[in-house]
């Protein structure tokens, strides 16, 4: 068993193209895990092992790998930057103790880095910042630091300064030790020498060192008083303060370099060991109540001596069978142990355990608290399930995933594909909680739902290549919703007489619009027993079921409050089912009178464009019914932020590239639902009616 204080579970996250995967490659090379670095642009990097990743040069799945640096064991997870795969970042952060946020030296703080930073803040994960690509045109370390302060409202603690910039980027100044690391041009990470700081940077380095110490000693009152009296703390004391401030998120140690040119990575690895928390130094995960999901007040203390508790955070299917990625929070796990899945109440025996290195693996016979491992061949385990000791069942805080906003209809091209499709889609749904599938009852079509066009595009590609399922793909569909705009009072009576006992239920109720995002709420203020209490759940169930099929075009209904205030019942003929049917009839009758309205998903869109095309981009967003929120000029172009309806954004990347001669980029994520303009609503409702008529 290893010493837990020598463990570091870290993730690397950033915007698309800021250099996460390249940084991971360099870390693996430096720590001796791989002997030849693979480049992303050649499609040969270690952690991007899916065919789709190698071809597109993007990361789709988070990949886990383990390496060693200065006697410390680093479990590293390389996460995707693309907004359609945010779920991978979200679930990785859930099981990590620390992270490295990578920012591009010329692009700065880009939209996806903001989202990931927000997730990391929510998960309260300690982070280092690495400003990468300082060898690129337009790179500016100090500008990126300002953006981190302004855009992320974070406090960067500058640990290294760049020597030279763009083509002249030679190395970095270690601010704390006042030494310079200079690399030669061989491109090898180990070919550097530690020398005195270049003369033209001595003053600047001293100034930054003073700022660093002033910020660090704020973590320790005694040291701060001594420092104000003119006593300088020792290097060890300063490091302790930096560690403390990093753990409690007061600041984020900030480094710079170029992963591609192998410059500056060693200092980041040293910082991971020095400043990021070990599994025992983070706030332990809450245990929650299985029924309510509320915290029980207990926590999963990270220790080998506690009962076994682990969280399944990712499921992956590969050529060897189903892999369940697990973060062990406490206890030990041995091959052959029986463990309980507290979500399903079933026990399973652990056959094989492996340590992952991207898609290679090493067999293990045991694992312990702090480890991130994969178990082969687990059945019925889904992302977010808790695995624990059968004698001491518990539930760890579960994960919450965003709802899909876009769907496509697919149909198999031939009979062979029909049989394979169900199995293959089942596997993909198990792997990715933001990818959902349903069958349209009327048409029998299979509907795939996801987070964006790229997300669904890749899923269809995986079905075709990995599982050999050829599909015909329909046009993308938007997940519309319905709601009401007026409050009404109404009454509905259900009665049916057909020999013997009949059915009778009368309800008087008020229906009114709820607060945004409040869903459905039901309450009863009936007095005097006109409707007996035992029928309330049936009435609520009736209304709730009808919320799935709105009255305008059959889309799910949002944000409705129903209040039952009176009614009548019959001693013989009233039953729960009679009142449930009454509630369903009441919904159909009243929703039409309550000013029903169609809602559409609005996306938060972030467009980057060269300056000479800003006018075209803004004009185009306005044509798409977009609302411009903000414009921000950078060194290499302008970022335009806007809210745009999803239905207007299909195929946008093509238009944007044409308008900006291929230099524009954009990202978008779901923001909220808003009312559709009448002409759009009419067109959507007419199209839905036509679909139904055609069937």
HELIX and SHEET records of a PDB file:
HELIX    1   1 UNK A    4  UNK A    6  5                                   3    
HELIX    2   2 UNK A   20  UNK A   30  1                                  11    
HELIX    3   3 UNK A   40  UNK A   42  5                                   3    
HELIX    4   4 UNK A   51  UNK A   56  1                                   6    
HELIX    5   5 UNK A   83  UNK A   85  5                                   3    
HELIX    6   6 UNK A   86  UNK A   95  1                                  10    
HELIX    7   7 UNK A  111  UNK A  123  1                                  13    
HELIX    8   8 UNK A  141  UNK A  151  1                                  11    
HELIX    9   9 UNK A  166  UNK A  168  5                                   3    
HELIX   10  10 UNK A  199  UNK A  201  5                                   3    
HELIX   11  11 UNK A  202  UNK A  217  1                                  16    
HELIX   12  12 UNK A  221  UNK A  228  1                                   8    
HELIX   13  13 UNK A  235  UNK A  247  1                                  13    
HELIX   14  14 UNK A  265  UNK A  275  1                                  11    
HELIX   15  15 UNK A  279  UNK A  281  5                                   3    
HELIX   16  16 UNK A  415  UNK A  431  1                                  17    
HELIX   17  17 UNK A  453  UNK A  465  1                                  13    
HELIX   18  18 UNK A  533  UNK A  535  5                                   3    
HELIX   19  19 UNK A  536  UNK A  546  1                                  11    
HELIX   20  20 UNK A  576  UNK A  591  1                                  16    
HELIX   21  21 UNK A  611  UNK A  613  5                                   3    
HELIX   22  22 UNK A  614  UNK A  623  1                                  10    
HELIX   23  23 UNK A  646  UNK A  648  5                                   3    
HELIX   24  24 UNK A  652  UNK A  659  1                                   8    
HELIX   25  25 UNK A  678  UNK A  694  1                                  17    
SHEET    1   A 7 UNK A  63  UNK A  69  0                                        
SHEET    2   A 7 UNK A  72  UNK A  78 -1                                        
SHEET    3   A 7 UNK A   7  UNK A  14  1                                        
SHEET    4   A 7 UNK A  98  UNK A 104  1                                        
SHEET    5   A 7 UNK A 126  UNK A 132  1                                        
SHEET    6   A 7 UNK A 252  UNK A 256  1                                        
SHEET    7   A 7 UNK A 156  UNK A 158  1                                        
SHEET    1   B 4 UNK A 160  UNK A 163  0                                        
SHEET    2   B 4 UNK A 171  UNK A 174 -1                                        
SHEET    3   B 4 UNK A 179  UNK A 183 -1                                        
SHEET    4   B 4 UNK A 192  UNK A 195 -1                                        
SHEET    1   C 2 UNK A 285  UNK A 288  0                                        
SHEET    2   C 2 UNK A 295  UNK A 300 -1                                        
SHEET    1   D 8 UNK A 346  UNK A 349  0                                        
SHEET    2   D 8 UNK A 338  UNK A 341 -1                                        
SHEET    3   D 8 UNK A 386  UNK A 389 -1                                        
SHEET    4   D 8 UNK A 309  UNK A 318 -1                                        
SHEET    5   D 8 UNK A 321  UNK A 330 -1                                        
SHEET    6   D 8 UNK A 372  UNK A 376 -1                                        
SHEET    7   D 8 UNK A 352  UNK A 357 -1                                        
SHEET    8   D 8 UNK A 360  UNK A 364 -1                                        
SHEET    1   E 2 UNK A 332  UNK A 334  0                                        
SHEET    2   E 2 UNK A 366  UNK A 368 -1                                        
SHEET    1   F 4 UNK A 436  UNK A 439  0                                        
SHEET    2   F 4 UNK A 446  UNK A 450 -1                                        
SHEET    3   F 4 UNK A 406  UNK A 412 -1                                        
SHEET    4   F 4 UNK A 471  UNK A 478 -1                                        
SHEET    1   G 4 UNK A 481  UNK A 484  0                                        
SHEET    2   G 4 UNK A 596  UNK A 609 -1                                        
SHEET    3   G 4 UNK A 638  UNK A 645 -1                                        
SHEET    4   G 4 UNK A 627  UNK A 633 -1                                        
SHEET    1   H 3 UNK A 481  UNK A 484  0                                        
SHEET    2   H 3 UNK A 596  UNK A 609 -1                                        
SHEET    3   H 3 UNK A 665  UNK A 675 -1                                        
SHEET    1   I 4 UNK A 488  UNK A 496  0                                        
SHEET    2   I 4 UNK A 503  UNK A 513 -1                                        
SHEET    3   I 4 UNK A 560  UNK A 568 -1                                        
SHEET    4   I 4 UNK A 520  UNK A 524  1                                        
END                                                                             
